[in-house]
Amino acid sequence: MALAHYTLMNKNTPVLSFDYDLEDHKAVRIREVLNRDYAPFGFVDRHGDISKAELNYWWRHRAIPASRAQIDRLLGNLKLESALILVEKSFGLSLSDRYWLNDEDDPKSWDAINFFDNDFSDDLGFLTLGQDSAGSSPDAPDYALVNLSSPNSTLGGDLLKKWKLIDGKRVLLKSGVGAFNQEPYNEVAATNLHERLMSSGEFTPYQLLEDGRRIYSACENMLGPDEELVPAWDLIRNVKQPNNLSDLMFYVRRCEDVGLDGEEVMEQLAKMFAADFVTANRDRHYRNFGVIRNVETLEVTRLAPVFDSGSCLWSDAELLQVPGDFMYMAKPFKMGGMRPTNQLRLFEGHFGWLDPAVLEGYPQAVEEILSKNPNIPEHRIATIVKQVAWNTELLSRFAE
């Protein structure tokens, strides 16, 4: 067994020290808990302990998921047996939080290695975005020389994506799937709706960006100085849910427990799920929304701005010819999902902010945005716009 001796850090604060098996890519022993309060949300179990199992759960979810398109080809080309090796090569660093692994035998400093302040190579991002998918791109890096220290080693989700430095800003690029490449345009269409329903800071704006002769959605990092994203799942997963609270009200209670105002939480959630209803977002799972915490003060300051809305507008349906093509189960707040209208009803009494007039012209805005995509046939766009108009009318009636 080849062991490394790591300290899990939260920026400059040590959280715990542990022994790590470099062959099996997992922690084998926690040696000492140093600052429990600075651990990632969900780390501490219901008994107030931090277990090896929790540490390894967190670590596994740090890596690019096995469900990511082309991940096996990527690892094969890099001659790596596991996506966790990529995470090891980049100290576990991410652009969604400030956690990292400090090798006690070769210690580093946060200021020297973090990706918020230091530049990083586009080598790995080029590969994780699938820009070498043809295998012959003239811009593809030599696999033997790829710089593996990159925030792209810790990017979750199934869509091809990468962080890219653009004019000194950390910008997330995401690809679409299939023949339509519809998801990037969906993100822009969702942004148009968010601008109508929400205030600045309540949503993450997306735009289209061309990189390597393909169009992607692009957004800047949502985090400010010393901030981390805490997914909703981590806020609830190691806390017992009272029998008298629904899934929604349990999440609101957890937000209140960490210092947020329950009524404000309900209103912002109502805005997000109203937009999801209009655009038929089928993928608002518990890792696709959350809260923002300051890693220095440990204060939860706000809900995370709405992000990752591209899996909408029926982009997964090939034909859109029969009613079943438009059906989906809305997440979350019920095991297995629920009908979108039933999800919207969870927020009855919390739509006082909605002026139906702001929805006027939105279907036409969707048509204009999707028409920029040369891969989507006109008849598909017309069908989508018709259904968006219907959903918009339903939301207006519901609010009134």
Salt bridges, closest charged atoms under 4 A:
ASP19 OD1 - HIS5 ND1 2.90
ASP19 OD2 - ARG29 NH2 3.08
ASP19 OD1 - ARG31 NE 2.76
GLU54 OE1 - ARG237 NH2 2.85
GLU81 OE2 - HIS25 NE2 2.90
GLU88 OE2 - HIS25 ND1 2.73
ASP97 OD1 - ARG62 NH2 2.71
GLU104 OE2 - ARG31 NH2 2.94
ASP106 OD2 - LYS108 NZ 3.36
ASP122 OD2 - LYS162 NZ 3.07
ASP122 OD2 - LYS164 NZ 3.77
ASP132 OD2 - ARG73 NH1 3.33
GLU187 OE2 - LYS174 NZ 2.82
GLU202 OE1 - LYS271 NZ 3.08
ASP211 OD2 - LYS162 NZ 3.27
ASP211 OD1 - LYS164 NZ 3.47
GLU220 OE2 - LYS169 NZ 3.43
ASP226 OD1 - LYS11 NZ 2.50
GLU227 OE1 - ARG302 NH2 2.69
GLU228 OE2 - ARG293 NE 2.63
ASP234 OD1 - ARG237 NE 3.33
ASP257 OD2 - ARG254 NH1 3.23
GLU263 OE1 - HIS350 ND1 3.87
GLU267 OE2 - LYS271 NZ 3.75
ASP276 OD2 - ARG284 NE 2.87
ASP283 OD2 - HIS285 NE2 3.87
ASP283 OD1 - LYS331 NZ 3.41
GLU296 OE2 - LYS11 NZ 3.14
ASP308 OD1 - LYS174 NZ 2.65
ASP316 OD2 - ARG282 NE 3.41
GLU393 OE2 - ARG397 NE 3.17
